[in-house]
């Protein structure tokens, strides 16, 4: 089934969304969680920044 609307959000850092000052540990944790999420749905990220995709 094709989505009716696709929103792509490019992020230039791995910082957790909504975080103004993140520690190195928080950034690495955010990176791991984002990669795990995409791995769970069959997408492997091979890039320096994350592309978040919302399907409607």
PDBQT receptor file of N, H, CA, C and O in Angstrom, charges set to zero:
ATOM      1  N   UNK A   1       0.844  -1.170   0.000  1.00  0.00    +0.000 N 
ATOM      2  CA  UNK A   1       0.000   0.000   0.000  1.00  0.00    +0.000 C 
ATOM      3  C   UNK A   1       0.895   1.241   0.000  1.00  0.00    +0.000 C 
ATOM      4  O   UNK A   1       1.831   1.335   0.794  1.00  0.00    +0.000 OA
ATOM      5  N   UNK A   2       0.610   2.178  -0.879  1.00  0.00    +0.000 N 
ATOM      6  H   UNK A   2      -0.150   2.102  -1.525  1.00  0.00    +0.000 HD
ATOM      7  CA  UNK A   2       1.390   3.408  -0.944  1.00  0.00    +0.000 C 
ATOM      8  C   UNK A   2       0.841   4.426   0.048  1.00  0.00    +0.000 C 
ATOM      9  O   UNK A   2      -0.373   4.555   0.204  1.00  0.00    +0.000 OA
ATOM     10  N   UNK A   3       1.733   5.146   0.714  1.00  0.00    +0.000 N 
ATOM     11  H   UNK A   3       2.719   5.041   0.587  1.00  0.00    +0.000 HD
ATOM     12  CA  UNK A   3       1.247   6.178   1.637  1.00  0.00    +0.000 C 
ATOM     13  C   UNK A   3       0.646   7.348   0.861  1.00  0.00    +0.000 C 
ATOM     14  O   UNK A   3       1.060   7.629  -0.264  1.00  0.00    +0.000 OA
ATOM     15  N   UNK A   4      -0.320   8.022   1.456  1.00  0.00    +0.000 N 
ATOM     16  H   UNK A   4      -0.657   7.794   2.370  1.00  0.00    +0.000 HD
ATOM     17  CA  UNK A   4      -0.927   9.184   0.822  1.00  0.00    +0.000 C 
ATOM     18  C   UNK A   4      -0.014  10.397   0.932  1.00  0.00    +0.000 C 
ATOM     19  O   UNK A   4       0.001  11.256   0.051  1.00  0.00    +0.000 OA
ATOM     20  N   UNK A   5       0.740  10.460   2.010  1.00  0.00    +0.000 N 
ATOM     21  H   UNK A   5       0.728   9.762   2.726  1.00  0.00    +0.000 HD
ATOM     22  CA  UNK A   5       1.615  11.601   2.236  1.00  0.00    +0.000 C 
ATOM     23  C   UNK A   5       2.894  11.115   2.894  1.00  0.00    +0.000 C 
ATOM     24  O   UNK A   5       2.851  10.276   3.794  1.00  0.00    +0.000 OA
ATOM     25  N   UNK A   6       4.029  11.634   2.453  1.00  0.00    +0.000 N 
ATOM     26  H   UNK A   6       4.064  12.315   1.722  1.00  0.00    +0.000 HD
ATOM     27  CA  UNK A   6       5.318  11.297   3.049  1.00  0.00    +0.000 C 
ATOM     28  C   UNK A   6       5.998  12.591   3.460  1.00  0.00    +0.000 C 
ATOM     29  O   UNK A   6       6.141  13.504   2.647  1.00  0.00    +0.000 OA
ATOM     30  N   UNK A   7       6.416  12.677   4.712  1.00  0.00    +0.000 N 
ATOM     31  H   UNK A   7       6.299  11.936   5.373  1.00  0.00    +0.000 HD
ATOM     32  CA  UNK A   7       7.160  13.827   5.201  1.00  0.00    +0.000 C 
ATOM     33  C   UNK A   7       8.569  13.368   5.526  1.00  0.00    +0.000 C 
ATOM     34  O   UNK A   7       8.755  12.432   6.304  1.00  0.00    +0.000 OA
ATOM     35  N   UNK A   8       9.564  14.019   4.936  1.00  0.00    +0.000 N 
ATOM     36  H   UNK A   8       9.413  14.779   4.304  1.00  0.00    +0.000 HD
ATOM     37  CA  UNK A   8      10.961  13.684   5.192  1.00  0.00    +0.000 C 
ATOM     38  C   UNK A   8      11.596  14.839   5.954  1.00  0.00    +0.000 C 
ATOM     39  O   UNK A   8      11.526  15.991   5.525  1.00  0.00    +0.000 OA
ATOM     40  N   UNK A   9      12.207  14.528   7.071  1.00  0.00    +0.000 N 
ATOM     41  H   UNK A   9      12.263  13.593   7.420  1.00  0.00    +0.000 HD
ATOM     42  CA  UNK A   9      12.860  15.531   7.906  1.00  0.00    +0.000 C 
ATOM     43  C   UNK A   9      14.340  15.197   7.968  1.00  0.00    +0.000 C 
ATOM     44  O   UNK A   9      14.717  14.135   8.462  1.00  0.00    +0.000 OA
ATOM     45  N   UNK A  10      15.180  16.095   7.470  1.00  0.00    +0.000 N 
ATOM     46  H   UNK A  10      14.873  16.958   7.069  1.00  0.00    +0.000 HD
ATOM     47  CA  UNK A  10      16.626  15.907   7.553  1.00  0.00    +0.000 C 
ATOM     48  C   UNK A  10      17.143  16.569   8.821  1.00  0.00    +0.000 C 
ATOM     49  O   UNK A  10      16.792  17.709   9.127  1.00  0.00    +0.000 OA
ATOM     50  N   UNK A  11      17.969  15.852   9.547  1.00  0.00    +0.000 N 
ATOM     51  H   UNK A  11      18.254  14.926   9.298  1.00  0.00    +0.000 HD
ATOM     52  CA  UNK A  11      18.603  16.388  10.748  1.00  0.00    +0.000 C 
ATOM     53  C   UNK A  11      20.099  16.402  10.511  1.00  0.00    +0.000 C 
ATOM     54  O   UNK A  11      20.664  15.446   9.980  1.00  0.00    +0.000 OA
ATOM     55  N   UNK A  12      20.739  17.496  10.910  1.00  0.00    +0.000 N 
ATOM     56  H   UNK A  12      20.280  18.272  11.341  1.00  0.00    +0.000 HD
ATOM     57  CA  UNK A  12      22.165  17.620  10.654  1.00  0.00    +0.000 C 
ATOM     58  C   UNK A  12      23.023  17.106  11.800  1.00  0.00    +0.000 C 
ATOM     59  O   UNK A  12      24.251  17.141  11.718  1.00  0.00    +0.000 OA
ATOM     60  N   UNK A  13      22.392  16.629  12.865  1.00  0.00    +0.000 N 
ATOM     61  H   UNK A  13      21.395  16.600  12.932  1.00  0.00    +0.000 HD
ATOM     62  CA  UNK A  13      23.131  16.074  13.998  1.00  0.00    +0.000 C 
ATOM     63  C   UNK A  13      22.353  14.900  14.561  1.00  0.00    +0.000 C 
ATOM     64  O   UNK A  13      21.196  14.673  14.207  1.00  0.00    +0.000 OA
ATOM     65  N   UNK A  14      23.004  14.161  15.442  1.00  0.00    +0.000 N 
ATOM     66  H   UNK A  14      23.943  14.345  15.730  1.00  0.00    +0.000 HD
ATOM     67  CA  UNK A  14      22.356  13.023  16.103  1.00  0.00    +0.000 C 
ATOM     68  C   UNK A  14      21.718  13.432  17.422  1.00  0.00    +0.000 C 
ATOM     69  O   UNK A  14      21.230  12.574  18.158  1.00  0.00    +0.000 OA
ATOM     70  N   UNK A  15      21.709  14.722  17.738  1.00  0.00    +0.000 N 
ATOM     71  H   UNK A  15      22.105  15.419  17.141  1.00  0.00    +0.000 HD
ATOM     72  CA  UNK A  15      21.167  15.163  19.024  1.00  0.00    +0.000 C 
ATOM     73  C   UNK A  15      19.717  14.712  19.174  1.00  0.00    +0.000 C 
ATOM     74  O   UNK A  15      18.962  14.698  18.202  1.00  0.00    +0.000 OA
ATOM     75  N   UNK A  16      19.335  14.345  20.394  1.00  0.00    +0.000 N 
ATOM     76  H   UNK A  16      19.949  14.357  21.183  1.00  0.00    +0.000 HD
ATOM     77  CA  UNK A  16      17.931  14.013  20.626  1.00  0.00    +0.000 C 
ATOM     78  C   UNK A  16      17.053  15.218  20.289  1.00  0.00    +0.000 C 
ATOM     79  O   UNK A  16      17.417  16.354  20.593  1.00  0.00    +0.000 OA
ATOM     80  N   UNK A  17      15.910  14.977  19.668  1.00  0.00    +0.000 N 
ATOM     81  H   UNK A  17      15.614  14.054  19.421  1.00  0.00    +0.000 HD
ATOM     82  CA  UNK A  17      15.007  16.066  19.307  1.00  0.00    +0.000 C 
ATOM     83  C   UNK A  17      14.571  16.789  20.578  1.00  0.00    +0.000 C 
ATOM     84  O   UNK A  17      14.205  16.151  21.565  1.00  0.00    +0.000 OA
ATOM     85  N   UNK A  18      14.611  18.120  20.553  1.00  0.00    +0.000 N 
ATOM     86  H   UNK A  18      14.908  18.639  19.751  1.00  0.00    +0.000 HD
ATOM     87  CA  UNK A  18      14.191  18.924  21.692  1.00  0.00    +0.000 C 
ATOM     88  C   UNK A  18      15.293  19.176  22.699  1.00  0.00    +0.000 C 
ATOM     89  O   UNK A  18      15.070  19.874  23.689  1.00  0.00    +0.000 OA
ATOM     90  N   UNK A  19      16.465  18.632  22.476  1.00  0.00    +0.000 N 
ATOM     91  H   UNK A  19      16.646  18.065  21.672  1.00  0.00    +0.000 HD
ATOM     92  CA  UNK A  19      17.573  18.807  23.410  1.00  0.00    +0.000 C 
ATOM     93  C   UNK A  19      18.468  19.944  22.925  1.00  0.00    +0.000 C 
ATOM     94  O   UNK A  19      18.919  19.939  21.780  1.00  0.00    +0.000 OA
ATOM     95  N   UNK A  20      18.721  20.909  23.792  1.00  0.00    +0.000 N 
ATOM     96  H   UNK A  20      18.355  20.912  24.722  1.00  0.00    +0.000 HD
ATOM     97  CA  UNK A  20      19.559  22.047  23.398  1.00  0.00    +0.000 C 
ATOM     98  C   UNK A  20      21.031  21.766  23.622  1.00  0.00    +0.000 C 
ATOM     99  O   UNK A  20      21.860  22.079  22.767  1.00  0.00    +0.000 OA
ATOM    100  N   UNK A  21      21.359  21.188  24.742  1.00  0.00    +0.000 N 
ATOM    101  H   UNK A  21      20.686  20.934  25.436  1.00  0.00    +0.000 HD
ATOM    102  CA  UNK A  21      22.757  20.846  25.022  1.00  0.00    +0.000 C 
ATOM    103  C   UNK A  21      22.798  19.381  25.424  1.00  0.00    +0.000 C 
ATOM    104  O   UNK A  21      22.338  19.005  26.502  1.00  0.00    +0.000 OA
ATOM    105  N   UNK A  22      23.344  18.579  24.562  1.00  0.00    +0.000 N 
ATOM    106  H   UNK A  22      23.718  18.885  23.686  1.00  0.00    +0.000 HD
ATOM    107  CA  UNK A  22      23.396  17.140  24.801  1.00  0.00    +0.000 C 
ATOM    108  C   UNK A  22      24.821  16.721  25.112  1.00  0.00    +0.000 C 
ATOM    109  O   UNK A  22      25.780  17.225  24.527  1.00  0.00    +0.000 OA
ATOM    110  N   UNK A  23      24.936  15.790  26.046  1.00  0.00    +0.000 N 
ATOM    111  H   UNK A  23      24.157  15.381  26.521  1.00  0.00    +0.000 HD
ATOM    112  CA  UNK A  23      26.251  15.227  26.336  1.00  0.00    +0.000 C 
ATOM    113  C   UNK A  23      26.598  14.224  25.240  1.00  0.00    +0.000 C 
ATOM    114  O   UNK A  23      25.733  13.790  24.479  1.00  0.00    +0.000 OA
ATOM    115  N   UNK A  24      27.871  13.866  25.173  1.00  0.00    +0.000 N 
ATOM    116  H   UNK A  24      28.574  14.219  25.791  1.00  0.00    +0.000 HD
ATOM    117  CA  UNK A  24      28.315  12.874  24.182  1.00  0.00    +0.000 C 
ATOM    118  C   UNK A  24      27.556  11.554  24.380  1.00  0.00    +0.000 C 
ATOM    119  O   UNK A  24      27.194  10.887  23.412  1.00  0.00    +0.000 OA
ATOM    120  N   UNK A  25      27.323  11.191  25.642  1.00  0.00    +0.000 N 
ATOM    121  H   UNK A  25      27.617  11.734  26.429  1.00  0.00    +0.000 HD
ATOM    122  CA  UNK A  25      26.594   9.955  25.945  1.00  0.00    +0.000 C 
ATOM    123  C   UNK A  25      25.158  10.020  25.410  1.00  0.00    +0.000 C 
ATOM    124  O   UNK A  25      24.663   9.047  24.841  1.00  0.00    +0.000 OA
ATOM    125  N   UNK A  26      24.488  11.170  25.593  1.00  0.00    +0.000 N 
ATOM    126  H   UNK A  26      24.890  11.960  26.055  1.00  0.00    +0.000 HD
ATOM    127  CA  UNK A  26      23.117  11.322  25.100  1.00  0.00    +0.000 C 
ATOM    128  C   UNK A  26      23.062  11.268  23.574  1.00  0.00    +0.000 C 
ATOM    129  O   UNK A  26      22.138  10.690  23.001  1.00  0.00    +0.000 OA
ATOM    130  N   UNK A  27      24.057  11.876  22.919  1.00  0.00    +0.000 N 
ATOM    131  H   UNK A  27      24.807  12.346  23.384  1.00  0.00    +0.000 HD
ATOM    132  CA  UNK A  27      24.106  11.851  21.456  1.00  0.00    +0.000 C 
ATOM    133  C   UNK A  27      24.290  10.427  20.952  1.00  0.00    +0.000 C 
ATOM    134  O   UNK A  27      23.616  10.014  20.008  1.00  0.00    +0.000 OA
ATOM    135  N   UNK A  28      25.201   9.663  21.573  1.00  0.00    +0.000 N 
ATOM    136  H   UNK A  28      25.748   9.998  22.340  1.00  0.00    +0.000 HD
ATOM    137  CA  UNK A  28      25.424   8.273  21.164  1.00  0.00    +0.000 C 
ATOM    138  C   UNK A  28      24.194   7.414  21.416  1.00  0.00    +0.000 C 
ATOM    139  O   UNK A  28      23.875   6.533  20.618  1.00  0.00    +0.000 OA
ATOM    140  N   UNK A  29      23.498   7.667  22.530  1.00  0.00    +0.000 N 
ATOM    141  H   UNK A  29      23.758   8.382  23.179  1.00  0.00    +0.000 HD
ATOM    142  CA  UNK A  29      22.270   6.929  22.841  1.00  0.00    +0.000 C 
ATOM    143  C   UNK A  29      21.181   7.240  21.807  1.00  0.00    +0.000 C 
ATOM    144  O   UNK A  29      20.465   6.341  21.367  1.00  0.00    +0.000 OA
ATOM    145  N   UNK A  30      21.061   8.513  21.424  1.00  0.00    +0.000 N 
ATOM    146  H   UNK A  30      21.643   9.243  21.782  1.00  0.00    +0.000 HD
ATOM    147  CA  UNK A  30      20.080   8.898  20.404  1.00  0.00    +0.000 C 
ATOM    148  C   UNK A  30      20.410   8.223  19.076  1.00  0.00    +0.000 C 
ATOM    149  O   UNK A  30      19.514   7.732  18.388  1.00  0.00    +0.000 OA
ATOM    150  N   UNK A  31      21.689   8.196  18.716  1.00  0.00    +0.000 N 
ATOM    151  H   UNK A  31      22.416   8.595  19.275  1.00  0.00    +0.000 HD
ATOM    152  CA  UNK A  31      22.115   7.546  17.473  1.00  0.00    +0.000 C 
ATOM    153  C   UNK A  31      21.764   6.067  17.502  1.00  0.00    +0.000 C 
ATOM    154  O   UNK A  31      21.246   5.534  16.520  1.00  0.00    +0.000 OA
ATOM    155  N   UNK A  32      22.042   5.397  18.615  1.00  0.00    +0.000 N 
ATOM    156  H   UNK A  32      22.463   5.830  19.412  1.00  0.00    +0.000 HD
ATOM    157  CA  UNK A  32      21.752   3.968  18.729  1.00  0.00    +0.000 C 
ATOM    158  C   UNK A  32      20.250   3.700  18.614  1.00  0.00    +0.000 C 
ATOM    159  O   UNK A  32      19.831   2.766  17.929  1.00  0.00    +0.000 OA
ATOM    160  N   UNK A  33      19.442   4.528  19.290  1.00  0.00    +0.000 N 
ATOM    161  H   UNK A  33      19.782   5.286  19.845  1.00  0.00    +0.000 HD
ATOM    162  CA  UNK A  33      17.993   4.333  19.251  1.00  0.00    +0.000 C 
ATOM    163  C   UNK A  33      17.430   4.551  17.851  1.00  0.00    +0.000 C 
ATOM    164  O   UNK A  33      16.557   3.808  17.403  1.00  0.00    +0.000 OA
ATOM    165  N   UNK A  34      17.935   5.578  17.162  1.00  0.00    +0.000 N 
ATOM    166  H   UNK A  34      18.645   6.182  17.526  1.00  0.00    +0.000 HD
ATOM    167  CA  UNK A  34      17.468   5.838  15.802  1.00  0.00    +0.000 C 
ATOM    168  C   UNK A  34      17.852   4.685  14.881  1.00  0.00    +0.000 C 
ATOM    169  O   UNK A  34      17.026   4.213  14.100  1.00  0.00    +0.000 OA
ATOM    170  N   UNK A  35      19.106   4.229  14.967  1.00  0.00    +0.000 N 
ATOM    171  H   UNK A  35      19.777   4.613  15.601  1.00  0.00    +0.000 HD
ATOM    172  CA  UNK A  35      19.550   3.109  14.128  1.00  0.00    +0.000 C 
ATOM    173  C   UNK A  35      18.764   1.844  14.441  1.00  0.00    +0.000 C 
ATOM    174  O   UNK A  35      18.377   1.117  13.526  1.00  0.00    +0.000 OA
ATOM    175  N   UNK A  36      18.521   1.568  15.738  1.00  0.00    +0.000 N 
ATOM    176  H   UNK A  36      18.836   2.158  16.481  1.00  0.00    +0.000 HD
ATOM    177  CA  UNK A  36      17.747   0.383  16.120  1.00  0.00    +0.000 C 
ATOM    178  C   UNK A  36      16.329   0.440  15.560  1.00  0.00    +0.000 C 
ATOM    179  O   UNK A  36      15.806  -0.566  15.080  1.00  0.00    +0.000 OA
ATOM    180  N   UNK A  37      15.707   1.620  15.623  1.00  0.00    +0.000 N 
ATOM    181  H   UNK A  37      16.132   2.437  16.013  1.00  0.00    +0.000 HD
ATOM    182  CA  UNK A  37      14.351   1.771  15.103  1.00  0.00    +0.000 C 
ATOM    183  C   UNK A  37      14.309   1.428  13.618  1.00  0.00    +0.000 C 
ATOM    184  O   UNK A  37      13.460   0.653  13.179  1.00  0.00    +0.000 OA
ATOM    185  N   UNK A  38      15.225   2.006  12.851  1.00  0.00    +0.000 N 
ATOM    186  H   UNK A  38      15.915   2.636  13.209  1.00  0.00    +0.000 HD
ATOM    187  CA  UNK A  38      15.229   1.744  11.413  1.00  0.00    +0.000 C 
ATOM    188  C   UNK A  38      15.614   0.305  11.107  1.00  0.00    +0.000 C 
ATOM    189  O   UNK A  38      15.091  -0.277  10.157  1.00  0.00    +0.000 OA
ATOM    190  N   UNK A  39      16.513  -0.281  11.883  1.00  0.00    +0.000 N 
ATOM    191  H   UNK A  39      16.938   0.192  12.655  1.00  0.00    +0.000 HD
ATOM    192  CA  UNK A  39      16.855  -1.692  11.681  1.00  0.00    +0.000 C 
ATOM    193  C   UNK A  39      15.635  -2.578  11.897  1.00  0.00    +0.000 C 
ATOM    194  O   UNK A  39      15.441  -3.558  11.178  1.00  0.00    +0.000 OA
ATOM    195  N   UNK A  40      14.804  -2.229  12.896  1.00  0.00    +0.000 N 
ATOM    196  H   UNK A  40      14.962  -1.432  13.479  1.00  0.00    +0.000 HD
ATOM    197  CA  UNK A  40      13.599  -3.006  13.185  1.00  0.00    +0.000 C 
ATOM    198  C   UNK A  40      12.618  -3.010  12.020  1.00  0.00    +0.000 C 
ATOM    199  O   UNK A  40      11.900  -3.989  11.820  1.00  0.00    +0.000 OA
ATOM    200  N   UNK A  41      12.580  -1.924  11.249  1.00  0.00    +0.000 N 
ATOM    201  H   UNK A  41      13.164  -1.129  11.411  1.00  0.00    +0.000 HD
ATOM    202  CA  UNK A  41      11.650  -1.878  10.118  1.00  0.00    +0.000 C 
ATOM    203  C   UNK A  41      12.347  -2.169   8.792  1.00  0.00    +0.000 C 
ATOM    204  O   UNK A  41      11.764  -1.978   7.725  1.00  0.00    +0.000 OA
ATOM    205  N   UNK A  42      13.602  -2.634   8.863  1.00  0.00    +0.000 N 
ATOM    206  H   UNK A  42      14.075  -2.789   9.730  1.00  0.00    +0.000 HD
ATOM    207  CA  UNK A  42      14.295  -3.102   7.672  1.00  0.00    +0.000 C 
ATOM    208  C   UNK A  42      15.064  -2.049   6.902  1.00  0.00    +0.000 C 
ATOM    209  O   UNK A  42      15.405  -2.270   5.740  1.00  0.00    +0.000 OA
ATOM    210  N   UNK A  43      15.349  -0.904   7.518  1.00  0.00    +0.000 N 
ATOM    211  H   UNK A  43      15.073  -0.725   8.462  1.00  0.00    +0.000 HD
ATOM    212  CA  UNK A  43      16.120   0.152   6.856  1.00  0.00    +0.000 C 
ATOM    213  C   UNK A  43      17.438   0.305   7.592  1.00  0.00    +0.000 C 
ATOM    214  O   UNK A  43      17.453   0.478   8.811  1.00  0.00    +0.000 OA
ATOM    215  N   UNK A  44      18.543   0.242   6.864  1.00  0.00    +0.000 N 
ATOM    216  H   UNK A  44      18.530   0.101   5.874  1.00  0.00    +0.000 HD
ATOM    217  CA  UNK A  44      19.864   0.422   7.459  1.00  0.00    +0.000 C 
ATOM    218  C   UNK A  44      20.371   1.799   7.062  1.00  0.00    +0.000 C 
ATOM    219  O   UNK A  44      20.426   2.126   5.877  1.00  0.00    +0.000 OA
ATOM    220  N   UNK A  45      20.741   2.602   8.046  1.00  0.00    +0.000 N 
ATOM    221  H   UNK A  45      20.697   2.336   9.009  1.00  0.00    +0.000 HD
ATOM    222  CA  UNK A  45      21.244   3.946   7.771  1.00  0.00    +0.000 C 
ATOM    223  C   UNK A  45      22.745   3.892   7.546  1.00  0.00    +0.000 C 
ATOM    224  O   UNK A  45      23.486   3.380   8.385  1.00  0.00    +0.000 OA
ATOM    225  N   UNK A  46      23.192   4.417   6.422  1.00  0.00    +0.000 N 
ATOM    226  H   UNK A  46      22.590   4.833   5.741  1.00  0.00    +0.000 HD
ATOM    227  CA  UNK A  46      24.613   4.506   6.107  1.00  0.00    +0.000 C 
ATOM    228  C   UNK A  46      24.934   5.962   5.804  1.00  0.00    +0.000 C 
ATOM    229  O   UNK A  46      25.355   6.289   4.694  1.00  0.00    +0.000 OA
ATOM    230  N   UNK A  47      24.742   6.825   6.772  1.00  0.00    +0.000 N 
ATOM    231  H   UNK A  47      24.400   6.560   7.674  1.00  0.00    +0.000 HD
ATOM    232  CA  UNK A  47      24.957   8.241   6.527  1.00  0.00    +0.000 C 
ATOM    233  C   UNK A  47      25.327   8.945   7.821  1.00  0.00    +0.000 C 
ATOM    234  O   UNK A  47      25.186   8.389   8.910  1.00  0.00    +0.000 OA
ATOM    235  N   UNK A  48      25.798  10.169   7.687  1.00  0.00    +0.000 N 
ATOM    236  H   UNK A  48      25.912  10.620   6.802  1.00  0.00    +0.000 HD
ATOM    237  CA  UNK A  48      26.204  10.958   8.841  1.00  0.00    +0.000 C 
ATOM    238  C   UNK A  48      25.031  11.640   9.515  1.00  0.00    +0.000 C 
ATOM    239  O   UNK A  48      25.125  12.025  10.680  1.00  0.00    +0.000 OA
ATOM    240  N   UNK A  49      23.936  11.794   8.804  1.00  0.00    +0.000 N 
ATOM    241  H   UNK A  49      23.859  11.481   7.857  1.00  0.00    +0.000 HD
ATOM    242  CA  UNK A  49      22.765  12.407   9.406  1.00  0.00    +0.000 C 
ATOM    243  C   UNK A  49      21.564  11.500   9.228  1.00  0.00    +0.000 C 
ATOM    244  O   UNK A  49      21.557  10.614   8.373  1.00  0.00    +0.000 OA
ATOM    245  N   UNK A  50      20.570  11.729  10.029  1.00  0.00    +0.000 N 
ATOM    246  H   UNK A  50      20.576  12.449  10.723  1.00  0.00    +0.000 HD
ATOM    247  CA  UNK A  50      19.373  10.910   9.998  1.00  0.00    +0.000 C 
ATOM    248  C   UNK A  50      18.325  11.555   9.109  1.00  0.00    +0.000 C 
ATOM    249  O   UNK A  50      18.160  12.775   9.120  1.00  0.00    +0.000 OA
ATOM    250  N   UNK A  51      17.628  10.753   8.349  1.00  0.00    +0.000 N 
ATOM    251  H   UNK A  51      17.762   9.762   8.339  1.00  0.00    +0.000 HD
ATOM    252  CA  UNK A  51      16.468  11.206   7.606  1.00  0.00    +0.000 C 
ATOM    253  C   UNK A  51      15.265  10.512   8.218  1.00  0.00    +0.000 C 
ATOM    254  O   UNK A  51      15.115   9.294   8.119  1.00  0.00    +0.000 OA
ATOM    255  N   UNK A  52      14.411  11.301   8.852  1.00  0.00    +0.000 N 
ATOM    256  H   UNK A  52      14.532  12.291   8.932  1.00  0.00    +0.000 HD
ATOM    257  CA  UNK A  52      13.224  10.747   9.488  1.00  0.00    +0.000 C 
ATOM    258  C   UNK A  52      12.069  10.821   8.499  1.00  0.00    +0.000 C 
ATOM    259  O   UNK A  52      11.858  11.852   7.861  1.00  0.00    +0.000 OA
ATOM    260  N   UNK A  53      11.331   9.745   8.373  1.00  0.00    +0.000 N 
ATOM    261  H   UNK A  53      11.501   8.907   8.891  1.00  0.00    +0.000 HD
ATOM    262  CA  UNK A  53      10.244   9.674   7.408  1.00  0.00    +0.000 C 
ATOM    263  C   UNK A  53       8.961   9.343   8.144  1.00  0.00    +0.000 C 
ATOM    264  O   UNK A  53       8.880   8.331   8.840  1.00  0.00    +0.000 OA
ATOM    265  N   UNK A  54       7.957  10.196   7.992  1.00  0.00    +0.000 N 
ATOM    266  H   UNK A  54       8.023  11.019   7.427  1.00  0.00    +0.000 HD
ATOM    267  CA  UNK A  54       6.639   9.942   8.554  1.00  0.00    +0.000 C 
ATOM    268  C   UNK A  54       5.720   9.519   7.420  1.00  0.00    +0.000 C 
ATOM    269  O   UNK A  54       5.615  10.229   6.420  1.00  0.00    +0.000 OA
ATOM    270  N   UNK A  55       5.060   8.390   7.551  1.00  0.00    +0.000 N 
ATOM    271  H   UNK A  55       5.146   7.813   8.363  1.00  0.00    +0.000 HD
ATOM    272  CA  UNK A  55       4.127   7.909   6.537  1.00  0.00    +0.000 C 
ATOM    273  C   UNK A  55       2.709   8.101   7.040  1.00  0.00    +0.000 C 
ATOM    274  O   UNK A  55       2.379   7.715   8.161  1.00  0.00    +0.000 OA
ATOM    275  N   UNK A  56       1.885   8.692   6.213  1.00  0.00    +0.000 N 
ATOM    276  H   UNK A  56       2.154   9.006   5.302  1.00  0.00    +0.000 HD
ATOM    277  CA  UNK A  56       0.487   8.917   6.585  1.00  0.00    +0.000 C 
ATOM    278  C   UNK A  56      -0.412   8.109   5.692  1.00  0.00    +0.000 C 
ATOM    279  O   UNK A  56      -1.634   8.156   5.840  1.00  0.00    +0.000 OA
TER     280      UNK A  56
